[in-house]
Amino acid sequence: MKSAKKTPLLILALLAVIGVTALTALHGQTQKSSSAAHQDNLKRAQEDFYTVTDYEAAEPTEARKRALRRVRAERHNMRVQKGVDPRRFMLTEDRESSFATPPFDVPLGSPLPATTSDAVVVGEVSNAEAFLTEDKTAIISEFTVQLSEVLKDNPTVPLVSGTSIDVNRSGGAVRFASGKVIRQGMFGSPLPRVGRKYVFFLKYDSEGQDFKIVTAYELNAGRIAPLDGISIDGNPSNRYPDYQKYRGWDEGTFLNEVRQAVINISVGGRAK
C-alpha cells in the first residue's frame, strides 16, 4: 500500500522536474533569440550610420571649407539649460553606441513636406563624411549632392542643375585612437547612401551655407523607397506610418506628385 501511495507522488515530482527543465530551456532559447536580434539591430545600425570621423580628425585643408566646417560644427553644439555643463555629454571612449527614438509627443510633419521645405531637389549623393560638433557632444554627417533637377528653388540661394550642394543629417560614427568606434543616430532616420539618387526635401541654413535633410525618397530602378520610417529591425515604424504611402510608386508618378505639391504652394494651396 505504501508503494502504491508513493507512485503518484513520484510521478508528480517527475513532471515538476520536466516542467522546470522545459521552462529553463525555453528561457535560454528566448535569451539567445533576444541576443541574436540585438546583434542584428547593431549590425543594421552600423549600416545605417556608416560615416566615420576620427576623434582627433584634422580640419579641412581648403580655407573656405575649413571656415564653413567650424561654423557648422559650432552650430550643432548641444543646447543645454543654464548651469548644465556640456562636458558631461561629451563623446568619450568609455561610452557606447546609442540610437534615440523620435518623441511621440512631437507631431511629425507631412511625408511630402514641400510647404515647409526651403528647397526640393533631385540629386545623387557623390560624397559622405562625418564630423564632431565643436563641443564634441554629437556627430553630424555631411553629404555632397550633385543636382539633376530643382523642383522647388531656394529663394535665398538659387540652385542650379549640374552643380552640387552640401546637405547634412545628425548621426554617424567616431573612431578613437584605440580603434573603438561609437555610432550615434536616430532610429527611423538613417543616412542617405553614396552613389544613390534621391528626392531631397531640405531646410537652408544661411550661416553654415548648407541644407538640413527634412526627409528624402530614393529613386531606385524606376521605383520609390522612402529614406525615413524604417525601424532598426527593418520593418516600417509605427512612428512614421505615412512615410510608407509612396513606397513602390512609379518614379514618374511620384515626381509629378511632388511637382504638383510645389505648384499648390505657389497658388496659395497647401501641400499634401
N, C-alpha and C positions, 0 to 999 in steps of 0.2 A: 504493500500500500504506500509506504513511504517513497518507494521508487517511482510509483505512478504519479504521486503528487509533485515530485521534483521535475518530471518531464516537461510540463507546461512552463515551469519557471526557467528551465534551461533553454527552451525554445524562445521565450520572451527575451532572455538575456542575449541569445544569439542574434535575434532580429535587431535588438538595440545596437549591438556591435556593428552589424551590417549597415544599419542606418547611419551611424556615426561615420563609418568608413566612406559611405557613398557621399555624405554631405561634405566631408573633408576633401574628397576627390573633386567634387563639383566646385567647391570654393577655390581649390588650386587651379582648376581649369578656368574659372572666372577671372582669377588674378592674372593668369597667363594671357588670357584673351584681352584683358584690360591693358596689360603691359604692352602687348603687340599693337593694340590700337594707338596707345600713347606714342610708341616709336614711329608708327605710320604717320601720325599727326606731326611729329617733329620733322620727319623727312619731307612732308609736304610743305611745312613752314620754311624749310631750307630752300625749297624750290621757289616758293612764292616771294621770299625776301632774300634774293640771291646776290644783290650788290654788296660788296665788301670794301671797307676802307681800313687802313692801318690806324691804330690809336694815335701814333705819332706821325701821321702822314704829312709829307711836305706840302707846302702851299703850291698852287699852280705857278708855273714859271712866267706865263704871259701876264703882263701888268694889268690889263683890263679884266681878265678872268680872275686874277688874284684879288683885285679890289671888289668885284662883284661877289666872289665867294665869301669874303669877310663880311659883307653886308648880309648875305643870305644866312650865313652861319649865326650871326648875332640876332637876326630877325626871328629865328626859330628857337631862341632861348626859352627856357621854362618860365612861364608866367606864374609867379608864386605870390602868396599873400605877404604882407609886411611882417617882418620878423622871422620868416622861414628862410633857412639857408639852402640855396640850390645845391650846394656841395653834398648834401645828404642824398641827393638823387643822381649824382654823377655815375656814369657807367664805369665800373671798375672790374678788375679781373675776378673778383670774388662773387660777382653777380652771375645770373643765368639768363638764358633767352626768355623773353616774355612777349606775350601777344594779347593785347587788350581786346575787349568786345565792345561793340557800339552801345552807348547808353540807350536804354529803352524809353527813357523819359524825354528824349530829344527827337522830335519828328524828323523823318527823313524827307529829303527833297524829292522832286519828280524824277522818275527814271530817265526822263528825256528833258533835262534842265536847260533848255535853250533860253528861257526867260532870265534866269539868274546867272547865266554864264556870260563872261565878257567876250569870249570867242568860242567858236565851234569850228574845228578843223579836221581834215583827213590827213593823216601823215604816218610815216614809217619811223619807228624808233631805230636810230643808227648808232647810238652810244648810250651807255648807262654807267653811272658811278655813284658812290656814296660819300658822304662827309658827315662829320660830327657838328652839332651845334657848338657855338662859341663857349658855352658853359659845360659842354660835354655831358649833357643830360639826355640827349636823344640823337637818333640817326636819321638823316634825310637822304633820299635817293633822287638823283638828278638825271634827266634824260634829254638827249638831243633828238628832236623830231623834225624830219625832213617833210615839209608841207607839199602835198599834192593837190589839195583843194581847200579853199577857205569858204565855209558855209555861213559863218557869221563873223564879220570882221570886228577887230578891236578898235574902237574909235580913238583911244589914246595913242596906240602904236599900230598903225595899219599893217596887216600881214600880207605877204605876197607868196603865191605858189612858187615852188622851186627854191625857196630859202629855208632856213632852219630856225627853230626857237628852242629855248630851254624850258622844260616843264619839270615839276617836282612832286613828290609824294612822301609823306612820312613813312619811315621804315627802312630796313636794310640790315647790315651787319658790320661789326667792328672786330678787327683782329688785333690781339695783343702780342707783345714781343715773345711770349711763351708759345704762341701758336694757337692759343684758345680763341675761339670765335663766338661772339654773343650776337644773337639776332633779336630784332625788335620790330614790331609792326602791329597791325590791326586785323583781326580775323574778318574776313569778308571784303577786305580792301587790299588785294595783292598788288604787285608791281607789274607794269607792262613789260614785255619781253623785247629784247633787241632782235631786229630783223622782222618784226611783225607790224602789221598795219592796223591802225585804229581810227575810229571817230572819237576825238577828244572833246570834252566839254571842260572849259578852262576858266579860271579866275586870274586876272592880271594883278601883279604887284609892281607898282611903279618904282619903289625903292630898290628892289632887287632886280628889276627888269626881267622878270621871268613869270611863268604861269604855274598855278597850282591845279592839279588834276581834280576836278569835281567828280567825274566818272568817265568811263570810256567803254567802247564796244569794239571788239576785234572783228576785222573783215578777213575771213578765212575760207578760201575755196568757194567764194560767192555766197557764203552764209554768215550770219551774225552770231557772235558769242559775247555776252556781257563780261566785262572785266570784273565787276563787283558782284557780290551777292552769293558767292560760293563759300560755304563754311570750310573749316580746316579739314574735315573728313571727306571733302569733295562733293558734298550734297548741297542743293540750294538752301540758303539760310532763311529761317523764318523771319529774320530781321529785315530781309530785302526781297520780299516776295514779288514786288512789282518789277524788279530788275530782270526777272526771267521772262517777262512779257515778250521780249524781242528775240529770245533765243531761237536760233534756227531760221529766222526770217531771211528771205532773199535779200542780198545786198542792195540791189537797185530799189526795191520796195522800201527798205529801211531808210536809205539815203533820201528818198522822196519824202518820207515821213518827217525826217529831220529838217529838210528844206521847208516843208510846209509849216513846221513849228516856228521856224525863223520868220517866215512871211507873216504868220499870225501876230508876231510881236510888232512888226512894222506897221500893221494896220490897226493896232490897238487891241488886239486879242491877247489871249493867254496861251502859252504853250501847253501841250497836253502833259 
